[in-house]
Amino acid sequence: MKKSLTGFVCLGVAAVLTMSGCGKSDDVLVVGTNAAFPPFEYVGGVNGDEIKGFDIDLAEQIAKDAGKTLKIENIKFDSLIVALNSGKIDMIASGMTITPERQANVDFSTAYYEATQVVLVNQDNDSITSVDDLKDKHIAVQLGSTGDLMAKKLSNKVTAFNTGFEAVMELKNSKVDLVLFDSEPAASFLKKNPQLKMIELDFTPEFYGLAVAKGNTELLNSINQTLQTMKQNGQYDALVAKHMK
């Protein structure tokens, strides 16, 4: 999850006057994501190296409406907020659930997607029928995700990975009992791994938001306006139909 965030030193008065922070141009919207969370963000395309997904399409429209060029930075999920608050990115678009803990560090847009946690297990596992059955199970999660936070309250045997793909591979190799993951990415992984199955339990719904640095009201207002317009003119529903197959 993976492109280097190594910065560079801005040199000269001209650079200071023409750049909005070290390495960031005023006409570029730098968006941080973790491209291992399909269908919201993933690496694909013709050459297999393009960052695509539902969130990326949202970000492209937000940048277009703001008159900016979109630049995507692929970062470990648990490093996104650090990158945002250090000024290396302008916005997070990464299937990030709005939580009180995160709201203490960033400002979120209006919620743009409702999700929930689900359980992935191997097909021969019939031991889980309720949330109580997760106690003392060995749970794999994506580091820093909502599933990560929830799993630690359910079991003392939790292994966190940088990507959901790694967590799923650990499950397929029978190194863990289950993966706790967001519903849409779990469904995406399930399509490619028929030896697994999904179990829906009584988890509380959660809502994704796009995040900006605290106090960046100009960008936040621009994001919210684009989201509202897209929901009104049908663009949002078109993206749902495109990505949530």
N, C-alpha and C positions, 0 to 999 in steps of 0.2 A: 503493500500500500504506500507509496514508494518513491515518487520523484523527490529528489533532494530539495530541501528548502534552504540550502546554503545561500545566504545573501551576498551582496557585494557592497562595497563602500561607495557612497555617492560622493563624487569629487567635483569641486568647483562651485562657484556661486551660481553659474548658469544652471547646473544640474539641480541645485537646491530650489531655484525659482521655478523650474519647469516640472518638477516631480512632486507628487503628493505622497511623500514618504520615500524611504530608500528603495529604489527599484520599481516603484509603481507610478505609472503615468496617469494623469487626470482623465484621459480618455479610454482607460482600460479598467474593466471590472474584474478583479482577481477573485475567483471563487475557489474555495477549498472543498474537497470532497474526498471520500474514501471509495475508490472504484472497485469494490468487492462486495456490493450490496445490490445485486440485480433484483428487480428491473429498475431500481432507482438510479444506480450508477454502476457501471461495469466497463471493462475494457473489451472492445470488439471492433466492428467495422471491417472494411475490405481487407486492410492490411493487419488487422488484429491488434492495433496499438492505439486506437481512438477511444477516448472516454465518452461513453454514451449513456443514455438512460432518461427516465422521467424527470429527475431533478435537473439534469443537464439541459433538457429542453426548456424547463421553466427558467433556468438561469440565462439561457440564450435570449428568451423573450424579455426578461428583466433588463439585460444589458442593452438590447435593441431599443427598448422604450426609453432608456436613459441616455441614448446616443453614445454608447460606449462599445468597445470591442471586448468580447469575453475571453478571459484567460483562465484555464483550469489548472489547479495544483492538486496532485494526487498525494494525499497525506494519510498517515495512520489515524484511525478514527479518534483515538484517545489523545491525539496531539492537535486536533483541529481548533479547539478553543484557545489553546496556547498560541497557535499560529495567528488566530484572529486578533487576540489581544496584544500581540507583539507587533501588529501592523503588517505582517507578511501576506495576509489575504484580507479582502474586504468583506466577504460574506461566506457563510457555510451553507452548502446545499448537499446534505448527505443523509437524508432520512433520519434526521435527529429529532428525537422525542422531546417535547417541551416538558421540562420538569422544574420544580422549585430550585433545585440545586444548580441547574444550568442557568436559570433566570437570574441567579445572583451574580453571574459572571458575564452574561451576554443579554442582548435584547432580541426577542423573537418576533417574527412576523405573525400575522394571523395564521391560525392552523390551516394547513392545506391538504392534509391527508389523515384519515383515521385508520389506525392499525391496532393489532393486539399481538401478544406473544403466543406462540404455539410450540409444541414439542415435536421434535423429530427423533424417531427411534428406528432400529432395524425391524424388518417385517415380522420377525419371529418373537418380538418383545410384546407380550400382552400384560405386563405387570403394572401399567400406568393407566388409571381410569379417573383420577382426581388429582388436584394439586397436592393433597396430603401424601400421595404416593411418590412425590419427588424428594421427600425428606430422605437424607442419607444416600441418595443416588449420586453417582459421579456425573456432573453436568459440564458440558462444553459450551462455551459462549464466545462471542466476539468482544474483545477487550474494550471496556468503556461504554458498551452498549446498555440499553435498558435491560436486556436479558442478563447481562453481567451483574447489574445492581440487584435484580430480582433473585437471581440464583444464589447469591451470597446470603440471602435471608431464608432460603429454603433448604440449603445443604451446606455442610462444611467441606464438601469435596467438589470444588469448582476449578476448572482449568480454562483460562482465558487465552484466546488466540488473536493474532492481529487481523485475521479475516474469517468470515463465515465459512469460506471454502476449507480452511485448515481445520475448523471445528467439525465440519461434516466428514472430512477424511478420517479424523480421529474416531468418529462414530462408526464409519464403515469398517475400520480396522478393529472394532470392538475394544478400543482403549477407554471408552467412556460409555455410560448408559444411555445418554440422550444429549441432544442439542436444544437449547432454549433460544428461540430466534423470532424475529419479527415475521408476521404472517406471509406477506408477499414475497420477500426473499426466500423464505422457507419453501413456498410453493414453487419458486423458480428452481431451487436446488433439487426439489423432489422430482421434477420433470426429467432431470438428467441422472437421477439415481433411483431407479425403480425398486431397488432392494430396501429402500427406506419407506416409512409411512409417517404421516402427520397425525398428531393427536391434538384436538382443540379442547382446552380446559377453560375453567371459569376465571379467566384473567380480566382485569380491568382494561377497557379500551385506552389507547394512548393516541396522541396527536403529534404529527410532525410539523416543525416550523423551520423557516430559514432564519439563520442567526447573523446578527451584525454586532459590532462592538458597542458597548454601553454608550448611550448618548448620540449615536450616529442616526439622528432622526431623519435627516434628509434622505439617506439611502433606505432606511426602514419605510418611510412614507412612499418612496418610489416602488419598492418591492410590493407593498400592500396594494398600491394602486394597480400594478400589473396583475396581481393575483385576482383582484376584484374584476378587472376588465376581462381576463381570460375566462372566468367563471360565468360572466354575463354573455360573452359573445360565442361561447361554445368551444373555444380553444382548449380549455381545461378538460372537458369531457372527451374531446378528440384525443388528447394525450393519454387519458385513462384507457380508452379503447385501444390505443396503439401499444401501450406498454403492459397493461394488466391482462394478458391473454390467458 
